Amino acid sequence: MKDDKFFIRSVLENLDKIQKFIEGFSYAEFKKDNKTQYAVFKAFENIGEAVKNISANLRQRYKKVPWKEVAGLRDKLIHGYFGIEDKIIWKAAKKEAVVLKKLFLEIKKEEK
């Protein structure tokens, strides 16, 4: 069975991928690049799935992380894929991903 450390690593790896995928992109470029949009979308999907597998015990200890919102973003993306706006994915990649990375790096450091 996979443990919390595995899922924390998965979140961080996918956040790194998001940053690499959009590096050097403007919103206008991102909007035109379906491959990059899809890659970012899939990384957020993976993050949401990993977060759902993190134990309640760990989630309880790190209340600064918006657990429901992170998992909810995955659901929002999955269920609204055909209607999802690229602007939502862009904003999540540029802003929320940065905040989440800081939070998950703290967790990784404290959970060694």
N, C-alpha and C positions, 0 to 999 in steps of 0.2 A: 504494500500500500504506500502511496506517495504521501510525503509529509508536507507540512507548511513551508519548510525551506524550499522544497521543490517548486511549489506554486509561487512563492515570492521571487525566486529566480526567473521563473517563467514570465511573471509580470515585468520584471526589470529588463529581461531580454527583449520583450515585445515593445516596451517603451523606447529602448535603444533603437530598435528597428524603425519605429515611427520617426524618430529624430533623423535617422539616416535617409529614410525615404523622402522626407520633405526638405532636406538640407539644400539650400540654394534656390528653392522654389519660391516664387511669389504666389499669391492666391490665384492670379490670372493663369499662371502656368499650371498650377495644381488643378484648376478647374477644367483645363483642356486635356489633362493626362489621366486617362481612365485606368491605366495600369497602376499608377501611384495611388490613385484614389482607392482602388481595390486592395492594394497592399496595406494601406493604412487601415482601411475598414477591417480586413482580416486580423491585423494585429490587435485592434480594439476588441474584436470578437474573442480572440485568444485571452486577452487580459480579463475580460468579463467572465469567461469560463474558469480561468485560474482563481479569480477572486471568490467565485461561488464555492470553490473547493477548499478554501482556507478555513480552518477550524473556528468555531464560535468563540473558543477560548482566546485565540490570538486576536480575533476581531474585537473582542471585548477590551483587551489590553491597549489597543491602539484606536481610540475613539476619534482621533484627528482625521483618520482616513474616512472619506465618505463612502463606506462599503456599499450601501444600497444604490447610491448614484452610479458607482462604477459598474456594478452588476447590471443596473438598469440601463446604462448606456449601451451595453451589449445587446440587451433585449430590444431596446429602441432601434438600434441599427439592424438587428436581425429581422424584426417584424415589420420594420418600415423601410426595408432596403430599397424597394423600387420607388418609394416616395421620399427617401432621405435626401436632404439637400447637401451638396458638397460643402456648403458654407459651415454646416454643423460639424462635419468631419474635420474640416480645416481648423476651425476654432478649437475643437477638442485636441487636435494634434499640436497646435501652436501654444495653447495655454494649459489645458487640463493635464496633458501628458507631462509637462514640465513640473507641475505641482505634485502630481502622483509620483514622479521619479524621486523627488526629494523625500517624500513620505516613505516610500518603499526602501530607499537606501538607508533611512534611519532604522526601519524595522530590521533589515538585513544585518545591520551593524549590532543592534541590540540583541538579536536572536542567535548570535553565534554559538 
